[in-house]
Amino acid sequence: MALKSGVNVASSEGTLGVLLPGLGAVATTTIAGCLAVRRGLAKPIGSLCEMGTIRLGKRSEDRVPRIRDYVSLSSLDDLVFGGWDIFPDNAYEAAKSCGVLAPSDLEPIRDELEAIEPMRAVFFRDYVKRLDGPHVKQGASKMALAEALMADIEAFRARNGCARMVVIWCGSTEIYEEPSDVHASRAAFEDGLRNSDPAISPSQIYAYAAAKLGVPFVNGAPNLAADVPAILELCRETSTPVAGKDFKTGQTLLKTILAPGFKARLLGLEGWYSTNILGNRDGEVLDDPESFKTKETSKLGVLDHILQPDKYPDLYGDFYHAVRINYYPPRGDNKEGWDNIDLRGWMGYPMQIKVNFLCRDSILAAPIVLDLALLMDFAKRAGMQGIQEWLSFYFKSPMAPASVYPEHDLFIQLIKLKNTLRYTKGDDLITHLGAEYYD
Ligand SMILES: NC(=O)c1ccc[n+]([C@@H]2O[C@H](COP(=O)([O-])OP(=O)(O)OC[C@H]3O[C@@H](n4cnc5c(N)ncnc54)[C@H](O)[C@@H]3O)[C@@H](O)[C@H]2O)c1
């Protein structure tokens, strides 16, 4: 991550281009929200960068600036959005058909949304079996497609006078894939691009194009993209920050809030059964078993890492964990999730908790996309390259170096994020020791 204390962070002046592969529900809700906030029509609820604060020094000092006033972040007024999609609908048409936001919220910003036309996508049907669209690039090889994406990024930069750029994958979840030889090094990956190796997915081509240009890349979906040695090697060479994967929104957000609490009080877990109904295009894509496997792997990982069954065999050695997602069109983007949690207390007595979360997927995801755009740009300006583990807070499957397990506990993740910001400013880290109050 190449993090230095009290580092000189380059200026946040100028336009920040935010390019989103996949102009669907999440992307258009993010863009529409930013435009509405900019015009004073809405509040950026859920965004740590826009609404969050950070404590500095001792509790007795009462120094609690807003994060945005503490570190230099781009202003919302300086963001310009673009993207790619396999359908040619502009951001207004796409937002309207996704049905997340009411027409009364879209109409005041209609002109700005209509001006955002997707660029032609790099897409292979083998990777998203439930989708097909006409708005795709043709190229002689996967390398030619990567070069076409780089040309898009550069043309967008020039057209909009961007000082800096970030790319955040908001495209559909691709099928489950394990890293293979073609992902093992930059040289092998570039050979694979030239030979159109079938193991190279569209999202990996976007990740490669961004990293090659030194543009920060985030993967908001659970599929394999930047989390392969080839892309990480390229990031080291081009000083590019990467982060992922899979935005932590509804059910998994609650899981990473509740599970640390159970563990803190040493309550045992017998089983955790999670089921969802979801009716948007994401739900339709996840109805394909191969895309669902990618999502399931991402959702199942969190409990093992938080509960540490090997360290607490009596409490967590044998719990049953299942996650189901059912595509149910009438529900649209308004997902409903049910969790049944079987706990054990003193002397093994059983207890149950039922959680019924009627959430809105894209409403939960949009502030995450905004924060990641601002913080990944900050990371780039602070000279931080490679995996940005301090941004694990935002992900279901946080990327981490091979030598450590990923941190899933939401509260540890938040402490890590804020301490990283303090560290870049050369301020004292908050340890919560507090011994000085008793001296
Ligand atoms: N909403 C959430 O809470 C949430 C949480 C975590 C992860 N995600 C992930 O974020 C992604 C976006 O979710 P969504 O609800 O907006 O889905 P969506 O189906 O509304 O949007 C995805 C868009 O990506 C496009 N697309 C697919 N492949 C592409 C490619 N190769 N290049 C360019 N565009 C491509 C599709 O045409 C579609 O418009 C999904 O992978 C989803 O699993 C969403």
The ligand as an ORCA input file, in Angstrom:
! r2SCAN-3c Opt
* xyz 0 1
  N     -26.878     -3.065     -5.195
  C     -26.202     -3.684     -4.283
  O     -26.537     -3.651     -3.123
  C     -24.962     -4.421     -4.663
  C     -24.139     -4.872     -3.634
  C     -22.969     -5.541     -3.943
  C     -22.630     -5.748     -5.253
  N     -23.457     -5.344     -6.246
  C     -23.059     -5.652     -7.608
  O     -22.979     -4.467     -8.356
  C     -23.236     -4.789     -9.721
  C     -24.285     -3.832    -10.260
  O     -25.533     -4.066     -9.612
  P     -26.853     -3.439    -10.229
  O     -27.949     -3.690     -9.270
  O     -26.594     -2.066    -10.724
  O     -27.080     -4.394    -11.502
  P     -27.742     -3.993    -12.895
  O     -28.038     -5.287    -13.565
  O     -28.842     -3.011    -12.733
  O     -26.560     -3.223    -13.650
  C     -25.455     -3.865    -14.188
  C     -25.203     -3.275    -15.555
  O     -23.976     -3.796    -16.041
  C     -24.102     -3.958    -17.447
  N     -23.022     -4.829    -17.868
  C     -22.904     -6.163    -17.713
  N     -21.711     -6.581    -18.201
  C     -21.058     -5.477    -18.637
  C     -19.804     -5.255    -19.245
  N     -18.980     -6.275    -19.478
  N     -19.452     -3.992    -19.560
  C     -20.301     -2.951    -19.316
  N     -21.524     -3.108    -18.766
  C     -21.891     -4.361    -18.430
  C     -25.515     -4.474    -17.604
  O     -25.996     -4.295    -18.903
  C     -26.270     -3.644    -16.584
  O     -26.801     -2.452    -17.146
  C     -23.673     -6.257     -9.754
  O     -22.576     -7.072    -10.079
  C     -24.073     -6.507     -8.328
  O     -23.959     -7.879     -7.950
  C     -24.603     -4.656     -5.978
*
